[in-house]
Amino acid sequence: MNDFPTPNKGRAPSLEAIGMTKIFGPLVALDNVSVKVEAGSFHALLGENGAGKSTLVKCIMGFYSADKGQVLLDGQQVHIRTPRDARANGIGMVYQHFTLVPSLTAAENLVISRADAPSVIDWGKEKKHLARFMDEMPFRVPLNTQVSQLSAGEKQKLEILKLLYLDQRFMILDEPTSVLTPGEADEMLGLLGGMADRKEITVLMISHKFREVKAFCDHFTVLRRGRFTGSGDAKVVS
């Protein structure tokens, strides 16, 4: 089976983790956990600290190697051994802490994130490409501004733009609004929700903020002490 299927450009993929198990010495961090994220959905991953949420997404992203389990992307098994494998399969993650280079501009951060970034960059060509890319995006970031000068909201938007620039259409968001104001959070999650509704992306979001889950997510999965304890419709459940 092909480990690196070509991502469906511009189309939201589905992802299913089946029977994921991860053991660290005497600690069973994940115990036969399964979660299914439908294509074009905005899915919340919930649970208290230590429930196994981060371990699960790190196994999906290839930071950890699961002891048991498999990952299906659009119904086909994929073998993700490293974050590079995840990226090749169109799976990306926005972390709690920014991964941007503060001394570079937003445009420079986007271009150097590419695996095929040239050692000598033709900025005339790249800026035309970036302008076309930004015309298709739901939000704006000043590309010629140094990242250190951007607000927290702009930095978070740039992290998401970077995933879209790399055509990573399955997005894992780890507490994405922890550094944002409520207004910035609502704006960003609303725009991502619109993209999911249009089947442009699929989102799996780790969150502790029930207001945001009820307002923007359509499905949820709950973990407790490394085990799956339930899932359902976020719009309906109390």
N, C-alpha and C positions, 0 to 999 in steps of 0.2 A: 504494500500500500504506500502511496506517495506521502512522505512526511511533510512536504511543503506544497500543498495545493495553492494555486494562484488565488489570492483573495478576490472576491467579487467586487470589483471597483464600483464605488458609489452605492452599494447595496448592503443593508444590515444583515449580518449572519446570525444564526441561532447557535447557542453553545450549551452543551450538556456535560456536566461532570458526574460520573457514575461510580459509586462505591469508593470514594476517595478516602484513603487511610494514610496517616502519617504518624510515626512513632519516634519520639526522642527519648532514648533510654527507657526509664520507667513511665514516662508520660505519653499517653495516647492523645495527641493533639487533635487528630481527626479520626473518627471511628465510623467508617463505612458511610460517608456523607455523599448524598446525591442532590444536585440542584439543576433545574432546567430553566434556561433563559431563552424565551421565544424571540425570534427575529423581530426587530423593531420595537421591543418592549423596554420599559424603564423599570428595572427590577431592583428592589432593596434587599440587601443582605444584613440581617439584624442579629443582635445578641450582645450580651454584656462583655466586658473586657475578659479575655481568656476563653471565649466561647469557641474559637477556631476560625473566625472570619479571615484574619490575615493569613493564617496557615493555608486555608483553602485557596485564596487568590494567588498566593505565592507558588502553590503547586500548579495552578492553571498557567501562571506566567513563566514557569521554569526556573524560579529561584530555588525552589525545593523540588526534589524528586520524590513523588508519592511512593509509598511502599506498596500500595495496591490502588487500583482504580484506573479509569480511562477518561479521556476528554473527546467529545464528539463536536465537530464544527460543521454546521449544516448537515448533520446526520452522519458524517464520515469521521472515523477515528483519526486523530492526529497525535503524533508523538512529540511532546514538547519537553525537551531536556534542558534547554537554556532559554533565557529571555530573547536571544536572537531567533530561536525557533518560534516563539510566540509572535514576535514582530513579523517574521516571514509569513505567518498565518493570519496577519491582520488583526492581532490582539494587542492592545496597548493599555497602559495604566497611568493614571494621574495620582501621584503620591501625596501624602499629607504635607511633606516638605518639598519645596520647589527644587527642580533639577536643572534650572536654567543657569547659564553663565552670566553673572551680574555685570561684568565688564564689557560684554558684547551687546550689540543692538538686538532688538527682537528679530529682525531679518537675518542677522548672522546666526542667531540661535536656531532658527528654522533650517537654514541651509546646512549647517554643520551636523544637524541631526540625521541627515541622510547617509545611508551606508555607501552611496556612490558619490559623496561630496568630493569634488576635485581638490587637489592640493593647491592649485592656483584657480581662484574663483573669478569667473567673468561676471562682474556685478551688473553690467548693462543687461546681459541676458537673464541673470537670475532675478533682477528686479521686475522685469517684464513678466516673468513667470509668476512671481509672488503677487503682482498686481492682479493677474487673471485669477489666481487662487483666491485672493481676498474678496474679489467680486462675487464669488460663489458662497462665501461664508456668512453666517447669520450675525456675527459680531465683529467689531473692529478693534485692533490694537495698533498704536503708532509704531510702524515697523522700523523707523530710523532712530528711535529713542533707545538709549542704553537701558538694559533691564533694571539696573539699580535705581533708575529714575521712575520706574513704573509703579503704580499702586498695587496693593495685594490683589485687587480684583482683576486688574489688567494682566498681572503675572499668571493668575489662574486661568484666564482666558487664553493666554499664550500657550500654556501647557496643553490645553485642549486643542488649540489650533495646530500644535505640533503633531498630535496624533492624527488629525485629519490630513495634514500635509503629507504624512507618511502613509496615508490610506489605511489607517488602523481603525476599522469600523466597529469592532467590538471593544468598548471602552469600560475599563474597571476604574471606578473613582473611589479613592480611600479618604473618607471624611472630607469631601471637596470644599465644604463651606466653612470649615473650622476657622479660617482666617478672614472670612468675608463678613461684611455687614449684612443684616437681613435683606436689605434692598438689593445688594450685589448678588446675594445667594439666590433670591427669587428670579432676578434677571437671567443669571447663568443657567439655572435649572430649567427655567421656562423655555429658553432657547434650545437647550439640549432635548427637552421633552418634545418640542416641535419637530426637531430633526428625527427623533425616534418615531413620532407619529407618521412622518413622511417616509419611513423605512430607510432612512439614510444611515442611521447608526443603531446599535443596540447598546444599552447601558446596564451595567451591574454596579450598584452604588452601596458601599458600606456607610452606614449612617447611624447615629444615635438620636437624631432629631425627628421626632414623630410628626411634627407639623409639616416638615418638608416631605416626608414619606407619603403622608396623606394627600398633600397638595400636588405632588409631581410624579409619584411612582404608580404603576399599574399592578405590579405583583410584588410579593415579598417572600423571603425564606428566613426562618429563624433557626439559629444554632444555639445549643446550650451544652457546655462542657464537652465540646468536640463532637456532638451528635446533632443530627437533624431532628428538630422537634415540631416543625410545621411550616406550611406555606399557604398562600391564598391571594385573594384579590384585595389590593391595598385600598381601593376605592370603597369597598363594601364592608370590610371587617371593622369592628369597633376598636 
